[in-house]
């Protein structure tokens, strides 16, 4: 998508959108291809998929910890 077309979807100036795009580019989430004066932006969702996999692996750990905490709290409530 052209940067100007992308900017049309947001209530901000083209310069502000361009700055956001540069940040997302530096994070590897967007890729820019320049043809003459036209700048085309493409999403790179691979890093997002990697983060999602990381969160899934952490979720099982936190589920175990939260279940243990819940068990402890239930035991403590019975003792009160």
N, C-alpha and C positions, 0 to 999 in steps of 0.2 A: 504494500500500500504506500502511496506517496505520503510524505510527511504532511503536506498541506491538507490532504484528504483526512488523515488521522486527526489532525488538529481541529477540523471542523466538528468533530464529535464532542469537543470539550469547551467549556466556557472559560477559556483562557487564551492569551495571545500566543501567536506562533512561536515567539522567542521562548516563552515559558514551556510550551510543549517540547520544543527542541532541547531545552535543558533537561527535561525529564527523560527524553529519549536518550540523551548522552549518558545519563546515569544508568539507565537500563542496559545500554550497550556495554558500558564498562563492567556491569555485573554479568554480562554474557547472556542476557535474556532477550536481547534484540540484536539483529544483524542489519547493517545498512549496506546497500549497494547503490553506487552513484553512477548514473548514465548521463553524461553531460551535466546539465543543471538540475536534473531530476534525482531526488534522493528517495530510494525505495526502502521501506522498513519491513522486516520479516521477523516474526516471533521465533525464538529458539526455546522450546519448552523442555528440552533435555535436562537442564539444570533443575527445573521444577520437579521433574520426575525423580531425579536423584534425591532431592530433599524429601519428597513424599515417601520414598523407600526408607530413608533414614528415620522419619517419624514413625512409620509402621513398625520398624524394629524397636524403637523406644517405647511404643505404646504397650507392647507386651510386658516390658519391664515395669512400667508405671501401673499397669493394671494389677500386676502381682503386688506391688507395694501398696496401692490403694485398697485392695482387698484385705491385705494384712492389717492396715490401719483401721479399716472398718471393723474387722474382727476384734481388734484391741479395744476400740471405742465401745462396742457392744458389750464386751466383757466388763469394762469399767462401769458402764451404766447399770449392769446387774449388781455390781458390788456397792452401789451407792444407796 
